[in-house]
């Protein structure tokens, strides 16, 4: 899939995908493999997986718009931080919504609960060399 055939993705979804790629490994060796972003990009994500990711991000943004709007950071937008933190929090990484100094504590707690309720997702490389999620 090229960027010409890929659907337009908003900043939240692009940040979500970026976090997914750098925090997931390809399992290429006994040590756990290389981070996916070392050898793959959004263009390597299977179309159906990309559509699922975009749908998840859209639903999360719609359901949590008021809390996401409370991000206040001088370097990154609310959409960029929100997408990044959605991936990390839903997958139980050691950081996410709950530990942002640029987000009110109560909003971070609500966003964390919403992300955890969305359930975990894991990326893997299919036999066709494309990235899928389970």
C-alpha positions, 0 to 999 in steps of 0.5 A: 500500500502506498500513501496514494492508496492509504486513507487519510489519517489524522494526527491522533491515529498517526501518533497511535501507529507510531507508538505501536510500531516503536513499542512492538517487536518483530520477534526475529530472534531469541532476544525478542526481535527488533522494534517494528519501526526499524524496518516497517512503516505505516505503509506495511500495515495490512489494509484491514488492520489499518482500518481497524486502528483508524476506527479504534482511534476515531471511536476513542477520540469521539468518546473522550473528546472533552478529556483529550482537549485538556492536554497542554504541552508546548511541544506536542499537540493534544492529538499527538499525545493522545494517540501515543498514550492511547496505544501505550495505556491500552497495552499496559506499558509503563506510561500513558495517560495517568502519568502526564504532567500536562493533563489534569489528574482526573482526566488522565484517570478517565482516559486511562480507564477508557483505554484499558476498556478498549482492550489490548492489541498486539502487532505481528508480521504475517506470512505475506510480510504485512503487519496485522494485529490481534 
